[in-house]
Amino acid sequence: MKKKSATGSVRPSPTASIFGLIGMAAIVIFALSSFSGMGGGFMLIFILVAAGGIIYYIVNLASFSKSDKEKIPVTAEEVIEVESTDDDDEEKAPPVDFEAKLRKLESLKKDGLITEDEYRQKREEIVKEKW
């Protein structure tokens, strides 16, 4: 059975969304008052981009429930790191090739690079590892 990995997303906090909404509204007002003499195409694109930002921030604000807003940290210093579980570590660990380890150990013993006691001790460690 394949384990589901934990994922997360990053999005503006409610406070950041409010400031973004105010900023986008100011941009629309500025565009309407300043660019009226310029080409209509540029002004239209400028206003559409700002309107897209306004819609994004409104949808983002609406997606937070009241209880979510109370849990959200105001600054980055208040963010709590989530520790990974043992299951996550097992998924990330490369598969262990026990046969290769044992063959390498046998080769070291045959070449005289380790003693018989070292060989037995290390072989016991390898065999006790999780298969």
C-alpha positions in Angstrom: 0.0 0.0 0.0 1.5 3.4 -1.0 1.6 5.9 1.7 0.3 9.4 1.1 2.9 12.1 1.6 2.1 15.2 3.6 1.8 18.4 1.5 1.1 22.0 2.3 0.5 25.2 0.5 1.6 28.7 1.0 -0.8 31.5 0.7 -1.3 35.0 2.1 -2.6 35.3 5.6 -5.9 37.2 6.2 -4.0 40.3 7.2 -1.8 40.2 4.1 -4.9 39.6 2.0 -6.6 42.7 3.4 -3.5 44.8 2.7 -3.3 43.3 -0.8 -6.9 44.1 -1.4 -6.5 47.7 -0.3 -3.4 48.0 -2.5 -5.1 46.6 -5.6 -8.1 48.9 -5.1 -5.7 51.8 -4.9 -4.0 50.7 -8.1 -7.4 50.6 -9.9 -8.3 54.1 -8.7 -4.8 55.4 -9.7 -5.2 53.8 -13.1 -8.6 55.2 -13.7 -7.5 58.7 -12.7 -4.0 58.7 -14.3 -4.2 56.8 -17.5 -7.4 58.2 -19.0 -5.4 60.0 -21.6 -3.3 57.0 -22.6 -4.1 54.2 -25.0 -7.1 52.2 -23.9 -5.4 48.9 -24.4 -2.7 49.5 -21.8 -5.2 50.9 -19.3 -7.5 47.9 -19.8 -4.7 45.4 -19.2 -3.5 47.3 -16.2 -7.0 47.4 -14.6 -7.7 43.7 -15.5 -4.5 42.6 -13.7 -5.4 44.7 -10.7 -9.0 43.3 -10.8 -7.5 39.8 -10.9 -5.5 40.6 -7.8 -8.7 41.9 -6.0 -10.6 38.8 -6.9 -7.7 36.6 -5.7 -7.5 38.4 -2.3 -11.3 38.2 -1.8 -11.4 34.5 -2.6 -8.4 33.9 -0.3 -10.1 35.9 2.6 -13.3 34.0 2.1 -11.5 30.6 2.3 -10.4 31.2 5.9 -12.9 30.2 8.6 -13.0 32.2 11.8 -11.2 29.4 13.7 -8.5 29.3 11.0 -7.8 33.0 11.3 -7.1 32.7 15.0 -4.6 29.9 14.4 -2.6 31.7 11.7 0.7 33.3 12.8 1.0 37.0 12.2 4.8 36.9 11.5 7.2 34.3 10.2 8.8 34.1 13.6 5.5 32.6 15.0 5.5 29.7 12.5 6.0 26.4 14.1 8.0 23.7 12.3 6.3 20.4 11.8 8.5 17.4 12.7 8.4 14.5 10.3 7.2 11.2 11.5 9.2 8.0 11.4 7.0 6.8 8.5 8.2 9.8 6.4 11.8 9.0 7.1 11.4 5.4 6.0 9.9 6.6 2.7 12.9 8.9 2.0 15.6 6.4 2.9 17.1 4.6 0.0 16.5 0.9 -0.2 19.2 -1.2 1.6 20.8 -3.9 -0.5 21.6 -6.5 2.2 23.1 -8.9 -0.2 25.6 -6.3 -1.5 26.6 -5.4 2.1 27.2 -9.0 3.0 29.2 -9.7 -0.2 31.3 -6.6 0.5 31.9 -7.7 4.1 32.9 -11.1 2.9 35.3 -9.6 0.4 36.9 -7.4 3.1 37.5 -10.5 5.2 39.0 -12.5 2.3 41.3 -9.7 1.5 42.5 -9.6 5.1 41.3 -6.0 5.6 39.2 -7.0 8.6 39.6 -9.6 11.3 37.3 -12.6 11.9 35.9 -10.9 15.0 35.2 -7.7 13.1 33.6 -9.7 10.3 31.2 -11.5 12.7 30.3 -8.3 14.6 29.5 -6.4 11.4 27.7 -9.3 9.8 25.5 -9.5 12.9 24.7 -5.8 12.7 23.7 -6.1 9.0 21.5 -9.2 9.7 19.7 -7.3 12.5 18.9 -4.3 10.3 15.3 -4.0 9.2 14.7 -5.9 5.9 
